[in-house]
Each structure stands twice: as C-alpha cells, then as structure tokens.
Amino acid sequence: MAQSLDQLKESPSQTAGPYVHIGTNPNWVEITGVWEADLGLVLVGPETRGERIIIKGRVIDGAGAPLRDALVEIWQADAAGFYNSPQERRGKADPHFVGWGRQPTDGTTGEYRFETIKPGRVPFTDGRPMAPHITIWIVARGINIGLHTRLYFADEEVANAECPVLGRIDNNARRNTLLASRGEENGLPAYTFDIRLQGEGETVFFDI
Amino acid sequence: MSDQGSFYQRDRGWHPPAYTPQYKTSVLRSPQHALLSLGNTLSEMTGPVFGHDKLGPLDNDLIRNYARTGDPIGQRIIVHGRVLDENARPVPGALLEFWQANAGGRYRHRREGYIAAIDPNFGGCGRAITDHEGRYEFRTIKPGAYPWPNGVNDWRPAHIHFSVFGQAFAQRLITQMYFEGDPMIWQCPIVSTIPDRAAIEQLIAALDRSGTLPMDALAYKFDIVLRGRRSTLFENRMEGN
C-alpha cells in the first residue's frame, strides 16, 4: 500500500427531479411567504452597463418535445468581459451586474427567457480571446447530472471564427448548435437558442 | 495562488451516466454524443456570490417558515454538516437550497398527484449559506417515502434535495440526501443511476445522536463534497490543458 492522497470524492449528482422549483423558485410554484423573491430572475438594472438583449429558447428532448419542467441557469461576463466573482483577478466587474440568472422553462410553452446584456470577450487559458458567450447549465427530471453548454452569438462571425473553444469543434453542424440566431423583440435584439438534448441537432455539451 | 488553480477533472464514473433506462425519463433526456472536454476557462472558474444578507431568519427553519396554524406534522429533525472540497478544505459562503416532501411523502406542487395529504403548515423549501468553516444546518421534519410513475410500483426512499453553489460555476451541483438505515435506498431506480455503492453511501446522512436535541429533534449529519482545485505553482495553463 502506498500513502493516502488524503483526497475526498465529489458528492455524486442526482436528478433535480420534477419539483426542483420548490427549492429554487418557490414563489413561482405558489409557495409564497417563505422568501420574498426567487433568486436570479432579474439580471439588469437601470445602471447596468452594456447592450440590452433578450435570450430565449426551449430545451427539447429526443422526441422533439420541449421540457416544461426544466430549470435553466446562466453565468456570464459583464459588457467589458469581467466576471463579477472573487475569482476574477484581472479587474473589477460592473457592480450593477451580477451575471448570474435562473429561470424555469414555461409550464405551457417550455420557453426560457432572460433579459440581460451582451457579454464582452474573455480570454482563454492561453490569453487568446474567446468569442462572447454565456454559460448555460440545465437541470430537470430525467437529467442525472447538470448539463453545461455555451450560447454564442451567430452575428459575431469574426469573434466566433477566432474563438479557441469553438475552434475545437471540427464538425460545422455540431459547432452551429452553439450559435444563437438574432431576431428582435420590443426593439431589443433577441437571440434564440434552442437546446436539443438528444438526436438530430443535439447540442454540444461540455465536460468542464 | 492556491485558490487560482483549475479544478480536478470530474470523475464521470462516480456520477450517474446520462442514459439510465431503469429511470425512464432519462431515456429521451440523455445526450448521446460524448461530452466535449473543455476543462476550465475563466468562465468556469468564476461563479456568483450570495451574501448572508440575502437570507431571512427562517430560511433554514422548515418547521416554521411556512407555518400557518401551527407546526407541521412529522418527525422533527436537524440536518447539519459541512461543505468541503476534494482537498478536504471547507467551502465557506456556499449557498445551499433544499426542498423535500412532507411527512406523508407529498410535495406542495401543482403537478403532484399523490393521494397523501398536503400539510397546511409545511412548504418544503429552505436555504442556508455555509459559515467560515463550511458548516450549515437547518431544521425540518423527516420527509416520507412516496410512489412515483416509473415502474408500476416504484417508490422513492425518504430524501431531501440539495442544490449547491460553491465558489465557481464548475462546482455547481444538485444531489439528494438519504437517511441512514432506510432499506428503500437500495430499491430505488434513481439512486441506482449511481454505479458505485461507495458513491451512493456518500449520499446517506448519518444519524447523529450527539447532535440530537433532547426531547426535541433527532439530528442527521450530511457532508457535501464539491470539486477541488489544483494548488501547484507549476500548472501549465496553455491550450490543451
């Protein structure tokens, strides 16, 4: 026997189940009065710097049906490319932008929707700039361990072509699953990003 | 420097795989492509912070935080433990959110159809932030087992769901806590999505008689381990890492 490495194992994941919203969005499931507002609903305030955008989409299963019981979290840099996190050592992020959001998918349509700002570029591990992106984490009944993916902006052709992460995906069709298409809603740029869990057009998910 | 290293690779053989046909809902919700190995960039090594000011005094008291006419029915328990990383260091400031069924095994949720009664005094949600030693605690009632539509007669063992934020988005985790001595743990199609018995045992809270309050509440100890990060000064941070 060699010496012990004195390391622990990560607690194994278990599905969030069908009632995840009781814990994360109790007011949304009519459990009121425990706390005032569910966390993560509002990302942008009047003082937040940056271009206002909407991101929206559905999480679609292998039979083509949208999940109406999923929970979607996003994490992103501010407009200048800084994260509002103690681990951010390059500079100070916009104090009026937390960068984290959380929304349930709609109980009828299955759509998630965030009003946020367009993130700036963040360097890759070797210093090259990654294209603007938003990290997305999805949990739901039937998902045994949370799925990480990234939303990139289809109208950022130049930045996307230079992005070292997108550059790792050889297959164009696979790479394109990470691109949100631009439209407009209430005068704001609105990016649609459907997440396909399985089958044709399956979204690229990351092991991070 | 020690808190700037990248996180150890997630041991995917310790976690449940995506496709676990005994848990039927996973069949259509499991990606079939291999995950793309990205490792950690700043986007994964950073994460949101939740201040203690976000929490109310009853957020970690499920016996009182939804009480209308009195206390909820059920076995009073205290759940406590620490959030640690894989280096066995405490994770302070971690936000834990928990949710559970009532003593009869019924969730307060519009899509829940089990015939067990709703408890008018039990909401079933709470949250806590770990202290400087990574400790948390909350008070609740012990949840009941319940049947669920999977096999024709499948039942979940008593459990409490946990959502955990560490210091980085790479550590984000949702899991479930089970109770020591419950034979139903070993009959559950969701528990058995975890391939390794030792990994399952990591989710079973120990009955803690020394934490038990005399004439009041039993205690269970449940530690949670999040991913740990490298502390070497010699880490190669070039592409491909």
Chai-1 contact restraints between the chains, C-beta under 6 A:
chainA,res_idxA,chainB,res_idxB,connection_type,confidence,min_distance_angstrom,max_distance_angstrom,comment,restraint_id
A,Q7,B,E86,contact,1.0,0.0,6.0,A-B,restraint_1
A,L8,B,E86,contact,1.0,0.0,6.0,A-B,restraint_2
A,L8,B,A88,contact,1.0,0.0,6.0,A-B,restraint_3
A,L8,B,V225,contact,1.0,0.0,6.0,A-B,restraint_4
A,K9,B,W14,contact,1.0,0.0,6.0,A-B,restraint_5
A,E10,B,V225,contact,1.0,0.0,6.0,A-B,restraint_6
A,E10,B,R227,contact,1.0,0.0,6.0,A-B,restraint_7
A,S11,B,T175,contact,1.0,0.0,6.0,A-B,restraint_8
A,S11,B,Q202,contact,1.0,0.0,6.0,A-B,restraint_9
A,S11,B,I224,contact,1.0,0.0,6.0,A-B,restraint_10
A,S11,B,V225,contact,1.0,0.0,6.0,A-B,restraint_11
A,P12,B,W14,contact,1.0,0.0,6.0,A-B,restraint_12
A,P12,B,H15,contact,1.0,0.0,6.0,A-B,restraint_13
A,P12,B,I194,contact,1.0,0.0,6.0,A-B,restraint_14
A,P12,B,A199,contact,1.0,0.0,6.0,A-B,restraint_15
A,S13,B,H15,contact,1.0,0.0,6.0,A-B,restraint_16
A,S13,B,T175,contact,1.0,0.0,6.0,A-B,restraint_17
A,Q14,B,T175,contact,1.0,0.0,6.0,A-B,restraint_18
A,Q14,B,Q176,contact,1.0,0.0,6.0,A-B,restraint_19
A,A16,B,I174,contact,1.0,0.0,6.0,A-B,restraint_20
A,Y19,B,Y107,contact,1.0,0.0,6.0,A-B,restraint_21
A,Y19,B,H109,contact,1.0,0.0,6.0,A-B,restraint_22
A,I22,B,W99,contact,1.0,0.0,6.0,A-B,restraint_23
A,I22,B,H109,contact,1.0,0.0,6.0,A-B,restraint_24
A,I22,B,G124,contact,1.0,0.0,6.0,A-B,restraint_25
A,I22,B,C125,contact,1.0,0.0,6.0,A-B,restraint_26
A,G23,B,E97,contact,1.0,0.0,6.0,A-B,restraint_27
A,G23,B,F98,contact,1.0,0.0,6.0,A-B,restraint_28
A,G23,B,W99,contact,1.0,0.0,6.0,A-B,restraint_29
A,G23,B,C125,contact,1.0,0.0,6.0,A-B,restraint_30
A,G23,B,H161,contact,1.0,0.0,6.0,A-B,restraint_31
A,G23,B,S163,contact,1.0,0.0,6.0,A-B,restraint_32
A,T24,B,E97,contact,1.0,0.0,6.0,A-B,restraint_33
A,P26,B,C125,contact,1.0,0.0,6.0,A-B,restraint_34
A,V29,B,H109,contact,1.0,0.0,6.0,A-B,restraint_35
A,I31,B,R108,contact,1.0,0.0,6.0,A-B,restraint_36
A,I31,B,G123,contact,1.0,0.0,6.0,A-B,restraint_37
A,V34,B,N65,contact,1.0,0.0,6.0,A-B,restraint_38
A,V34,B,Y66,contact,1.0,0.0,6.0,A-B,restraint_39
A,V34,B,G123,contact,1.0,0.0,6.0,A-B,restraint_40
A,V34,B,C125,contact,1.0,0.0,6.0,A-B,restraint_41
A,W35,B,G56,contact,1.0,0.0,6.0,A-B,restraint_42
A,D61,B,L28,contact,1.0,0.0,6.0,A-B,restraint_43
A,D61,B,R29,contact,1.0,0.0,6.0,A-B,restraint_44
A,G62,B,L28,contact,1.0,0.0,6.0,A-B,restraint_45
A,A63,B,L28,contact,1.0,0.0,6.0,A-B,restraint_46
A,W75,B,F169,contact,1.0,0.0,6.0,A-B,restraint_47
A,Y83,B,T46,contact,1.0,0.0,6.0,A-B,restraint_48
A,S85,B,T46,contact,1.0,0.0,6.0,A-B,restraint_49
A,S85,B,G47,contact,1.0,0.0,6.0,A-B,restraint_50
A,Q87,B,M45,contact,1.0,0.0,6.0,A-B,restraint_51
A,Q87,B,T46,contact,1.0,0.0,6.0,A-B,restraint_52
A,E88,B,T46,contact,1.0,0.0,6.0,A-B,restraint_53
A,V98,B,P48,contact,1.0,0.0,6.0,A-B,restraint_54
A,W100,B,P48,contact,1.0,0.0,6.0,A-B,restraint_55
A,V122,B,L42,contact,1.0,0.0,6.0,A-B,restraint_56
A,F124,B,T41,contact,1.0,0.0,6.0,A-B,restraint_57
A,T125,B,T41,contact,1.0,0.0,6.0,A-B,restraint_58
A,T125,B,R237,contact,1.0,0.0,6.0,A-B,restraint_59
A,T125,B,N241,contact,1.0,0.0,6.0,A-B,restraint_60
A,D126,B,M238,contact,1.0,0.0,6.0,A-B,restraint_61
A,D126,B,E239,contact,1.0,0.0,6.0,A-B,restraint_62
A,T135,B,S43,contact,1.0,0.0,6.0,A-B,restraint_63
A,W137,B,R172,contact,1.0,0.0,6.0,A-B,restraint_64
A,V139,B,I174,contact,1.0,0.0,6.0,A-B,restraint_65
A,R141,B,T25,contact,1.0,0.0,6.0,A-B,restraint_66
A,G142,B,T25,contact,1.0,0.0,6.0,A-B,restraint_67
A,G142,B,S26,contact,1.0,0.0,6.0,A-B,restraint_68
A,G142,B,R29,contact,1.0,0.0,6.0,A-B,restraint_69
A,I143,B,R29,contact,1.0,0.0,6.0,A-B,restraint_70
A,N144,B,P16,contact,1.0,0.0,6.0,A-B,restraint_71
A,N144,B,A18,contact,1.0,0.0,6.0,A-B,restraint_72
A,N144,B,T193,contact,1.0,0.0,6.0,A-B,restraint_73
A,I145,B,H15,contact,1.0,0.0,6.0,A-B,restraint_74
A,L197,B,R29,contact,1.0,0.0,6.0,A-B,restraint_75
A,L197,B,P31,contact,1.0,0.0,6.0,A-B,restraint_76
A,Q198,B,P31,contact,1.0,0.0,6.0,A-B,restraint_77
A,Q198,B,Q32,contact,1.0,0.0,6.0,A-B,restraint_78
A,E202,B,P31,contact,1.0,0.0,6.0,A-B,restraint_79
A,E202,B,H33,contact,1.0,0.0,6.0,A-B,restraint_80
A,V204,B,L36,contact,1.0,0.0,6.0,A-B,restraint_81
A,F205,B,P31,contact,1.0,0.0,6.0,A-B,restraint_82
A,F205,B,L35,contact,1.0,0.0,6.0,A-B,restraint_83
A,F206,B,L36,contact,1.0,0.0,6.0,A-B,restraint_84
A,F206,B,L38,contact,1.0,0.0,6.0,A-B,restraint_85
A,D207,B,L35,contact,1.0,0.0,6.0,A-B,restraint_86
A,D207,B,S37,contact,1.0,0.0,6.0,A-B,restraint_87
A,I208,B,L38,contact,1.0,0.0,6.0,A-B,restraint_88
A,I208,B,E44,contact,1.0,0.0,6.0,A-B,restraint_89
A,I208,B,A170,contact,1.0,0.0,6.0,A-B,restraint_90
